[in-house]
Amino acid sequence: MVQVIIDNAPVCSAAGALIEGKYSKKIWTPCVVHTLNLAFENICAPKQTRGNAFAYNQWKLSTNIVDDVADIENFIMNHSIRLAIFNEFVPLKLLLVADTRFASAVVMLTEFKLIKRGLQSIVISEKWVAYKEDNVEKAEAVRTLLLKEEWWVILIT
């Protein structure tokens, strides 16, 4: 007996059914991680209704924070000088996360909370201020965001 584990998309489910139909000793099962990610996203993402406007607005604000964190992470990770500055100030390594996985976003936010002081130390350091390699405007935007306490309050809650 061979088990084939594939994504839960309808096309993949159809392929799994074809595999089972053609090969009697092979079964397919949907990916548990994908199933859990879908469930987690569905549970955590409230639908906008008259009774939960506050929860829905908080969710939209949270998704903006996830986008901010992903942008900051990519900005640091995608350039050797910025990554070297990061590695000098923060003992943890940034994890690369999958854009399509909700649980990955939760991991990324948790990671940022753990390295808050290190990130802030980076952007107030002489090395960051002197950094003029490329995209100086983005470097300043990252600095402003990481030093904005209101942003961290939303991230932490």
TANOR-V109817 format. One record per pair of residues at least 24 apart in sequence whose ideal C-beta (glycine too) atoms are under 6 Angstrom apart, sorted by sequence separation. I is the first residue (numbers start at 1). J is the second residue. If there is no record, write none. Layout:
BEGIN
i = <I & I>
j = <J & J>
END
This chain:
BEGIN
i = <1 & 2 & 3 & 4 & 5 & 7 & 90 & 5 & 8 & 120 & 7 & 8 & 119 & 90 & 89 & 89 & 89 & 85 & 66 & 69 & 85 & 69 & 113 & 81 & 41 & 40 & 40 & 75 & 37 & 37 & 37 & 75 & 72 & 65 & 65>
j = <25 & 26 & 27 & 28 & 29 & 31 & 115 & 31 & 34 & 146 & 34 & 35 & 146 & 118 & 118 & 121 & 122 & 122 & 105 & 108 & 127 & 112 & 156 & 133 & 102 & 102 & 103 & 138 & 101 & 102 & 103 & 142 & 142 & 154 & 155>
END
